[in-house]
Amino acid sequence: MSGPQCCENPPTLSSSSGAGSVTEIGGLKAYVSGPSDSRQAILLISDVYGFEAPNLRKLADKIASAAGFHVVVPDFFYGDPYVPDNAERPVSVWIQSHGTGKGFEDAKPIIAALRNKGVSKIGAAGFCWGAKVVVELAKSDYIQAAVLLHPSLVTVDDIKEIKAPIAILGAEFDKISPPELLKKYEEVLSTKPEVNGYVKIFPGVPHGWTVRYKEEDEAAVKHAGEAHQDLLAWFTQHVK
């Protein structure tokens, strides 16, 4: 999370983006997409830019239409995402109001609300900031599968406690979770035969590549799409 790389290529937020709708679930506003009566749900937990990022909503729509999941993208920042232009509030200050521990606590009532609606299996994917929240959820039976995409704040000790099947998708050019750290995650997972998991390092891409690409950059869109396919395959295998 530290340093500017977590914040490069900020999205232009749009409250009206996406084919889904905004509703309230478990006490938070959330963007939802896909059949609301599905028995399988996917939580997408955003990076510091929050739930109005158009690429994140587009991914939610893609997951929903491809696999029939009910996809939920909560606003864990209560309408206060990180704003890179605000010099008064660098990310190190912003994060004090929006810690991942609070994100984990806020995720629990959302999961409870989904269960109350008849959802039997839940997968969760976390991007940067969100990856730490997903790791916490994956340490007990809150979720049935996890995907971390260019994680930040996730420690090797976190990986030791994972109970849910986990796919970790990382970038070659990532100062926050460099390939050396991802390889340590992989070593830990290899000592846990009871946990199905893998680590994949995508060559030639930077931190944030799965959601903070520019639409007009064909190569970036293609790299993001590869990661989206891996995410979809993992959830189809473990949540369907």
N, C-alpha and C positions, 0 to 999 in steps of 0.2 A: 504494500500500500504506500510505502514511503516513497518520496521522490516523484518527479513529474511524470515518469513513464506510466504510472497508473492512470494518469489523467489525459494522456495524449489523444488527439483526434476526438474531441468531445462531440457528441451527437447534437443535432438540433432537435430539441424536445418538442413533441406535439401531442397535446391531450386528445386529439381526434384521430391519431394514426391507428392503423390496423383495421381488420375486418370484424373484430370482436366488439365487446362492450365493457364499460366500467361499471362495477357493482361494488357492494360491500360484503366482505366475508371475514368472519372471525375478528371483527372490529377494525379492519383496515380496508381502505379502498383497494381494488384490484382490477386489473385488466383480465378479462376471461375470454377464452376462445374455445370452440369445439362443443360437442353435445353436453348439455348440463346434466343429463341423466346417465352419463358414462360411469361405469364402476371403477374406471382407472383414471387417476388424475396425475398431472405433472405440474410441479411447482417450479417456476423459473425465478431465481433470486438474483437481482440485478447487480451491476457494478455501481459505483458511487453516483452515476447519473440517473439512476432510478427507473421507474416503470413506464415513463412516457417516451423512452428512446425508441424511435420507429423501427430500427433493425431488430430490437429485442421483441417487439410486438409482432413483427413479420415472422420471426422464428416461432413464436407461440402459435401463430396461424398455421405455419407450415407443419408443425408437430400435430396440431389438432386435425388438420385435413388429411394428413398422410396416414395417421394411425387411429383416428377416432378417440383420442384422449381428450379429457376435459383439462384444459391448460389454464393455470392461474398465475398471474404475475402481480404479486402484492406490492403496494407502495410502502415499503418498510421505512421510508424517510418522512412520512407524514406531510407530503407536499413540499419538502425542503431538501431537494437533491443538491449535490455539490455543484457550485457555479464557479467555473474556472476563472471568470473575469473579475470575481470579487476578491480584490487584493487584501481586504480586511479579514478574509476568512479562508486562508489556505487550507488545503486538505487536512493538514495536521490539527487544525483548530476545528474544522467541520466534523471530523471523526469523533471528537470528544462528545458531541451530541448524538452521534449515530454509530455507536459501537456494535460490533458483531454479536456481542453477548445479548444486547437488547433485541437484535434481529432474531436470534435463536428463540428468545422468550416469546416474541411476537409471532413466530411461525407456529407455535404450539396450538393456539386457539384456531388458527386457520386450518391446521390438520384435523383438529377436533371437529370443526364445522363440516369439513369434507366427509369425515367418517359418519357424522350424523346424517348426511345426505345419502348415505349408502355406498360411498366410495370404499372399495375393499383393498385397493393397492395404490400406493403413491410413490412416484419417483420425484427426485428433486435435482435440479441442475443449478450450479452457482457460478457466476462470472466474477472474477477478481474478488471484490468485497464479499459477494454472495457465496463464494466457494467456502469461506470459513463457516458461514451459517450452515451450509449443507453438510460439512464435515461433522459439526456438532449433532445435527439430526441423525447422521449415519452411525453415530456411536451407540444408539439404542434403536428400538423398533418403531420409531416415528415414520421412517420411510423404508421402502422395499428395494430401492436402487438409487445410486448417486452418480452424478457426473460433475467433475470439477473442470472448468475451462479457464486457462491462465489464472490459477488461484493466487490469492495474496493472503498473507497472515496465517497460512496453514503450516504447522510444524510437523517434523518427523514424528514427534510424540502423538500428535493428532492421528496420524495414519495408523499408529500402533493400536489405537482404540476402535478402529472402524469395524462395524459388524455387517453393514449392508454391502452388496456387490457394488464396486466402484470403478468407474473409468475416469482417468485423469488425462486431460488433453492439454498439452503445454506447447509453448513456442520456443523456437531455437533462440530468438533474440528477446530475452526476457530478463531484465535485471532483478525483477521481484521474485519470480520463481524460475531461476536459471536451470538449464538442463542438469547441472550437477545436483541440485536439490531434488529435481524430479527423479533422478536415478536413485537417490536415497529413499524416496517414497517407494520406488519399485522394489528395492532391496527388502524393505519392511513387508510389503505385500507378498513377496516370495516366501517369507517365513510364516505366512498365515494361510495355509491350504484351505481353511474353512471359509475364507472370504474370496469370492470370485472377483478378480480385479486386474486391471492393466494400466500401464502408463504409455502414452504415445506422444512423441515430440515431433511437432510439425516443422519441417525445414523451411527456412527463408521467411518466416513470419514473425511479427512483433507481438508483445503482450497486448491483449485486447482485440486480437485479429478476428475473433468469431462474431463480435457484435459492433465493432467500431470501424468498419470498413466504409469506403466511399462507393456508392452505387455505380459510379462511372468508371471505377477501377476494376477492370475485368478480372485481372489476376487475383486481386484481394477478394472479390466476390466468390471466385472459384475456391480459394483456400478456405474461406469461411464455410462454404457449402460442404466441403469434405468433412469438416468438423461437425456440422449439423447432421450429416448422414451417420457419423459414428454415434452421436448422441441418440439419434432416433433408433438406430439398431440396438443400442444398449437397453433403452427403455422398452422397445418391442420385445426383447428377449426376457427382461426381468420384471416388467410391470404388466404386460398383457396377460 
